[in-house]
């Protein structure tokens, strides 16, 4: 089941003299963003949102007659509360500089929506690439530093030859070597490079989908050694001065080869509990994905019980084709449960912008996220109640603007002399 889905290996990893060939990342996917160049109007046919323009200032009238304020004035209007942040979102588009460039294009397709998450993967073919070649990371670091509220999410393999179909007995031996500290230095180098690039707060999705069978860094052959190895990597990277890394523990949704709870390395070594959740298996509706053992509901409950934020580093369409219902319900689920971030996997068969095979889901995604910014509108301030025994004087918007408040008249004023 995992192999067809994880054609990612053919896109994510390629080798050349330098160890990385960025242009190979989409070798089996489309060579362009199919949404690019399309009508930028919202997909529902409505006019694109335009920032309101302040009206021209009216000439100031000559000394308006200002009514005398009564002895007791209305309570000043309370300032509006600050706007709340919405969960950050983005997409995995491709490696390197092309991935950064395409984020700007995707934002334009979404009506200027704010993509606060940049997401890429370190190749897992050899240790030198897992250490993070500086040229590979440079463009992502520049993007992250451009705005303070951005998140840089980096998937980090725990083993070289990570997609070479290594057998369980060899994986078991490798996990034992990792748990003994043999591979610590690779992760020290990676941590030092990230700090030197001034991205010390990178979110590290370490050893993702460990409960499956695809990767050499899987947990199933020896869960105890896997957990010790994870702990060593986290301890090593946290020992580097200046680091502020967040470590994201991200299994596949569902049981897969081993219950992902059996791989959890402990609260002291995890900052975020993520989940990769594609629309599979075939014939499974979204409600089943929520309620199945080790599914979406259990993920949220587990994270809450352990005091951790949640994330969805990978999600998208798959076995059920162009499934608009999944797209709408997954977006609604994330709006409800507010993960720290989510990034849709945007290439065929999973995607909505670079994949033209899913027009209905693409329209739903675009409609629901069109023009979305990082903040929710601040609620309208509640007008202060009038003082007791006081009747508001409605003098009109112009007078109230100049006075800065609504005046009121004490009830029964005629009784006072």
C-alpha positions in Angstrom: 0.0 0.0 0.0 2.8 2.4 0.8 4.9 1.9 -2.3 2.5 3.4 -4.9 1.9 6.4 -2.6 5.5 6.9 -2.0 6.7 7.6 -5.4 8.0 10.5 -3.5 11.3 8.6 -3.5 11.6 9.3 -7.3 10.8 12.9 -6.8 12.5 13.7 -3.5 15.8 12.0 -4.0 18.3 12.3 -6.9 22.0 12.2 -7.0 24.7 14.0 -9.0 28.3 14.9 -8.5 27.2 17.2 -5.7 24.8 14.6 -4.2 21.7 16.6 -5.0 19.9 17.4 -8.2 17.2 19.8 -7.4 15.6 19.7 -10.9 14.9 15.9 -10.5 12.4 16.5 -7.7 9.4 16.6 -10.1 10.8 14.3 -12.7 7.7 12.1 -12.7 5.3 14.9 -12.0 4.1 17.9 -14.0 6.8 20.3 -15.1 4.6 23.4 -14.4 1.9 24.6 -12.0 -1.3 23.9 -13.8 -3.0 26.7 -11.9 -0.4 29.3 -12.9 -1.6 31.7 -15.5 -5.3 30.9 -14.9 -7.8 33.6 -14.3 -6.9 35.0 -10.9 -10.5 35.6 -10.0 -11.9 33.5 -7.1 -13.2 30.1 -8.4 -16.7 30.8 -7.2 -17.0 33.6 -9.7 -17.1 36.4 -7.1 -15.0 39.5 -7.5 -11.5 39.2 -6.0 -11.3 40.9 -2.6 -9.9 44.4 -2.8 -8.5 46.3 0.1 -10.9 49.1 1.2 -9.9 52.6 0.1 -10.3 55.3 2.7 -12.7 58.0 1.4 -11.3 61.4 0.6 -11.3 63.7 3.6 -14.3 66.0 3.6 -13.7 69.7 4.0 -13.7 70.7 7.7 -16.8 72.7 8.4 -16.4 76.1 10.1 -16.4 75.6 13.8 -19.4 73.2 14.3 -21.7 73.9 17.2 -20.7 71.5 19.9 -23.4 70.6 22.3 -22.5 71.0 25.9 -21.5 67.8 27.6 -23.6 66.8 30.6 -21.9 66.3 34.0 -21.9 62.5 33.5 -20.4 61.3 30.2 -20.6 57.9 28.6 -17.9 55.4 29.4 -15.1 55.5 26.7 -15.3 52.8 24.1 -13.0 49.8 24.8 -10.4 49.1 22.2 -10.9 46.1 20.0 -9.1 42.9 21.1 -6.1 41.9 19.0 -6.8 39.6 16.1 -6.2 35.9 16.6 -3.7 34.0 14.5 -5.0 31.4 12.2 -3.1 28.1 11.8 -0.2 28.4 9.4 -0.4 26.5 6.1 1.6 25.9 3.0 2.4 23.1 0.6 5.2 20.8 -0.4 5.9 21.8 -4.0 9.5 20.7 -4.8 13.1 21.0 -3.6 15.4 23.9 -3.4 15.0 27.4 -5.0 12.2 26.2 -7.3 10.1 25.3 -4.2 10.5 28.8 -2.8 9.6 30.4 -6.1 6.5 28.3 -6.6 5.2 29.2 -3.2 4.8 32.8 -4.4 3.0 31.5 -7.5 0.7 29.3 -5.3 -0.1 32.3 -3.1 -1.1 34.3 -6.2 -3.4 31.5 -7.3 -5.0 31.6 -3.9 -5.7 35.3 -4.1 -2.7 36.5 -2.1 -3.3 34.0 0.7 -0.5 34.1 3.2 1.6 30.9 3.0 3.5 31.0 6.2 5.0 27.4 6.0 7.9 26.4 3.7 8.3 22.6 3.6 11.1 20.5 2.1 13.0 17.2 2.6 16.6 16.3 3.1 17.6 13.6 0.7 18.1 10.3 2.5 20.4 8.6 0.0 23.7 9.3 1.9 24.8 10.8 5.1 26.4 13.8 3.5 23.0 14.9 2.3 21.3 14.2 5.6 23.8 16.6 7.1 22.2 19.3 5.0 24.3 20.5 2.1 24.6 24.3 2.7 23.7 25.2 -0.9 20.5 23.1 -0.6 19.3 24.9 2.5 20.4 28.4 1.7 17.3 29.5 -0.3 14.9 28.1 2.3 16.8 29.9 5.1 16.6 33.2 3.1 12.8 32.7 2.7 12.4 31.9 6.4 14.3 35.0 7.6 12.3 37.4 5.4 9.4 37.4 7.8 9.4 36.7 11.6 6.2 34.6 11.6 7.2 32.1 9.0 7.8 28.4 9.7 10.5 26.4 8.0 9.6 22.6 8.1 12.4 20.2 7.2 11.9 16.4 7.0 15.1 14.7 8.3 15.8 11.0 7.6 17.2 8.9 10.4 19.1 6.5 8.0 21.0 6.7 4.8 19.7 4.5 1.9 16.3 5.5 3.4 14.2 4.2 0.4 16.3 1.3 -0.7 14.0 -1.4 0.6 16.4 -2.6 3.3 15.3 -5.7 5.0 14.1 -5.9 8.6 17.2 -7.7 10.0 19.5 -5.0 8.6 17.2 -2.3 9.8 17.3 -3.9 13.3 21.1 -3.8 13.3 21.2 -0.2 12.0 18.8 0.9 14.8 21.1 -0.7 17.3 24.0 1.2 16.0 22.1 4.4 16.1 20.9 3.8 19.6 24.6 3.3 20.6 25.5 6.8 19.2 27.3 5.8 16.0 25.5 8.3 13.9 25.3 11.3 16.3 27.9 13.4 14.5 25.8 13.6 11.3 23.0 15.3 13.3 25.5 17.6 15.1 26.7 18.8 11.7 23.1 19.4 10.5 22.3 21.4 13.7 25.4 23.6 13.4 24.6 24.3 9.7 21.0 25.3 10.5 22.1 27.6 13.3 24.8 29.1 11.0 22.1 29.8 8.4 20.2 31.7 11.1 17.2 29.3 11.1 17.7 27.8 14.6 13.9 27.5 15.1 13.4 25.0 12.2 10.7 22.4 12.7 12.3 19.0 12.2 10.1 16.2 11.1 12.5 13.5 12.1 12.0 9.9 11.0 8.5 10.5 9.6 6.1 7.6 9.0 8.1 5.4 11.2 5.1 3.1 11.7 5.0 2.1 8.1 7.2 -0.2 5.9 8.6 2.2 3.3 11.6 3.7 5.0 14.8 2.3 6.4 14.2 4.5 9.4 11.1 2.6 10.3 10.3 1.6 13.9 8.8 -1.8 13.5 11.9 -4.1 13.5 13.0 -2.8 17.0 10.8 -0.2 18.6 12.9 0.2 21.7 16.1 0.8 19.8 14.3 3.2 17.5 13.1 5.3 20.5 16.6 5.4 22.0 18.0 6.4 18.6 15.5 9.3 18.3 16.4 10.4 21.8 20.1 10.5 20.9 19.5 12.6 17.8 17.3 15.1 19.7 19.8 15.3 22.6 22.7 15.8 20.1 21.0 18.6 18.1 19.8 20.4 21.2 23.3 20.5 22.5 24.4 22.9 19.7 24.5 26.5 21.0 21.9 28.8 19.7 19.4 26.1 18.6 15.6 26.5 19.1 14.5 23.4 17.2 11.1 21.9 17.4 11.0 18.1 16.9 7.8 16.8 15.2 6.9 13.1 15.7 4.8 12.3 12.6 3.5 8.8 11.9 1.1 7.6 9.2 -2.6 7.8 10.1 -3.9 4.4 11.3 -2.1 1.3 12.6 0.0 0.5 9.6 2.8 -2.0 10.4 2.9 -1.1 14.1 0.8 1.1 16.3 2.5 4.5 16.2 2.0 4.9 20.0 4.5 2.1 20.5 7.2 4.3 18.7 6.6 7.4 20.7 10.0 8.4 22.2 8.7 10.4 25.2 7.5 13.9 26.0 10.9 15.2 26.8 12.1 14.5 23.3 9.0 15.6 21.3 7.6 19.1 20.7 4.9 18.4 18.2 2.8 15.3 17.4 2.1 15.3 13.7 0.2 13.0 11.4 0.5 12.3 7.7 -3.0 11.7 6.5 -3.9 10.9 2.9 -7.3 9.9 1.5 -6.9 6.2 1.7 -7.5 3.2 1.6 -10.0 3.0 -1.3 -13.6 3.2 -0.3 -12.9 4.7 3.2 -14.8 7.9 3.9 -13.6 10.8 6.0 -15.6 9.8 9.1 -13.8 6.4 9.1 -10.4 8.2 8.9 -11.4 10.2 12.0 -12.7 7.3 14.0 -10.4 4.4 13.0 -7.9 3.0 15.6 -4.9 5.4 15.6 -6.8 7.8 13.3 -7.4 11.5 13.3 -9.4 11.6 16.5 -6.9 9.5 18.5 -4.1 11.7 17.2 -5.7 14.8 18.6 -6.5 13.2 21.9 -3.0 11.7 22.3 -1.4 15.1 21.6 -3.7 16.8 24.1 -3.0 14.2 26.8 0.7 14.8 26.3 0.5 18.6 26.2 1.7 18.8 22.6 0.7 20.8 19.6 -0.4 18.9 16.5 0.5 19.2 12.8 -0.2 17.7 9.4 3.1 17.8 7.5 1.7 15.6 4.6 -1.9 15.3 3.5 -3.8 15.1 0.2 -5.8 13.0 -2.2 -5.0 9.5 -3.1 -6.9 6.2 -3.4 -10.3 7.8 -3.8 -9.4 10.0 -6.7 -10.7 13.5 -7.0 -12.6 13.4 -3.8 -14.1 16.9 -3.1 -15.8 15.7 0.1 -12.4 14.6 1.6 -10.9 18.0 0.7 -13.6 20.0 2.3 -13.8 17.8 5.4 -10.0 17.7 5.9 -9.8 21.5 5.7 -12.7 21.8 8.1 -11.0 19.4 10.5 -7.9 21.5 10.6 -9.8 24.7 11.0 -11.5 23.1 14.0 -8.5 21.5 15.7 -6.0 24.3 14.8 -2.7 22.5 14.2 0.5 24.5 14.4 0.8 24.1 10.7 -0.3 21.9 7.7 1.2 21.4 4.3 -0.6 19.7 1.5 1.5 17.4 -0.7 1.1 19.1 -4.1 1.9 16.7 -6.9 -0.1 14.0 -8.6 -2.0 12.1 -7.4 -2.2 14.0 -4.1 -2.2 17.7 -5.1 -4.5 20.5 -6.2 -2.4 23.1 -7.9 0.4 21.3 -9.7 -1.8 18.3 -10.5 -4.6 18.8 -13.1 -6.2 15.4 -12.3 -8.3 16.7 -9.4 -10.3 19.7 -10.7 -13.2 19.4 -8.2 -10.9 19.1 -5.2 -8.7 21.9 -6.6 -11.7 24.2 -6.8 -12.8 23.4 -3.3 -9.3 24.0 -1.9 -9.0 27.3 -3.7 -12.4 28.5 -2.8 -12.0 27.7 0.9 -8.5 29.3 1.2 -8.8 32.1 -1.3 -7.4 35.3 0.2 -6.9 33.8 3.6 -4.4 35.8 5.8 -2.8 34.9 9.0 -5.3 36.6 11.2 -9.0 36.2 11.8 -11.1 39.4 11.8 -11.2 41.0 15.2 -14.7 40.9 16.7 -16.6 44.2 16.7 -16.2 45.9 20.1 -19.3 45.8 22.2 -20.8 49.3 22.7 -20.5 50.3 26.4 -23.8 50.4 28.2 -25.3 53.8 29.0 -25.0 54.9 32.6 -28.0 54.2 34.9 -30.9 56.6 34.4 -29.3 58.0 31.2 -30.9 58.2 27.8 -28.5 58.3 24.8 -28.7 61.4 22.6 -28.5 60.4 18.9 -26.9 63.5 17.3 -25.8 61.7 14.1 -22.5 60.1 13.0 -20.9 63.5 12.1 -21.4 65.0 15.5 -20.4 61.8 17.4 -17.3 61.6 15.3 -16.1 65.0 16.3 -17.2 64.5 20.0 -15.5 61.2 20.2 -18.4 59.7 22.1 -22.2 59.3 22.3 -23.7 61.8 24.7 -26.6 61.0 27.0 -29.1 62.9 29.1 -30.0 62.0 32.6 -33.6 60.8 32.9 -35.7 63.1 35.1 -33.3 66.1 34.6 -36.2 68.4 35.0 -36.5 67.5 38.7 -33.1 69.1 39.4 -32.7 72.8 39.9 
